[in-house]
Amino acid sequence: MPGSHDPTIVTPEHATKVLAALYYDTAMGGSTHALLPALQVTSTDHLLFGTDAGAAPAATIDRAITALTATLHGSDQHALEHDNAHRLFPRLAAR
């Protein structure tokens, strides 16, 4: 029987910790219901703005952006649109 420190055993706690550390893209999912699954495993500081431009029509992207701006406000919205990406890619923040 594997020991409690066996790296092949994945516990719910470990899975939760790993999921919380990931970053999630909002691509086409800006409504409260679309963001809820990501926000159940992490916080807004791990959300990144995305549109799926090129894969979705402009009208669909506009609706997703409208939903996103109605869902997140203030510092959460600014973090999603700027700060989180700048933290991940600091060399691009200076541009």
N, C-alpha and C positions, 0 to 999 in steps of 0.2 A: 504494500500500500504506500502510495507516495506520501512524503512528509508534508507538513503544513507550509513549508517554504519551497515546495516544488514549483518551478517556474512554468510548468505545463498546466497548472490548475489556474483557471480564471474564475475569480470570485465576482459576485455582483458589485462589491465595493471597488474592485480593480477596474471593472468595465465602466462604472460610473466615473471614476477618476480619469480614465483615458478619454471618454466621450466629452467630459467637461474641458479638457485641455485642447480639443480640436477647434478649428475655426470653421464656421458655416457661412455659406454664400446665400444671399437672399434671392438669387435669380428666380424671378417670376413669382416670388412668394412674399408679398409685403403685408398681407392682412394679418390680423391677430391670430386667426386660426392656422394660417400657414407658418407663422413664426413660433407658435406654441410648442411644437415638438423640440425645436432647437433650444428654446428658453427653458424647457423642462430639464435639459441636461447641462446647460451652460448659461452664461449671462450675456448681456448685450456687448460686453467687451470682447466677445469671441464671435461676433457677427460681422460680416463684410458685405458691402453693397455690391450687387451684381444684377445684370439685366438680361442676360442671354441674347444680347444684341447679335443680329445676324441669324439667329435660330428662331426668333420670334418677330412677328410684325410690330411695327412702331406703335400701333394703337394698343396692343397687348402690353408692351413695355410701359407705355404711359399710364395704363390702368394700374399696373403693379407699383409704379412709383407713387401714384396718388394714394394707393392703399398703404404703402409703407410710410409716407409722411403723415397719414392719419393715425397710424399705429404707434410710431415712435416719435418722441418729442425732445426738444432741448439737448442736453448733453448726450443722451442715448442716441439720438439721430445723428448728431455731429460725430460721435465715436464711430458709428456704423459707416458714415459717409467718408470720414477722413482719418481719425485718430487710430483706429484699429489697424488699418492698412499701413499707416506710417510707422506704427510700432513693429509690425512684421517686416517692413521693408524700409528701414531708416534712411538708406541712401537715396530713396526716391522722395522722401519727405522734404528734402532740401530743394527740390526742383520747383 
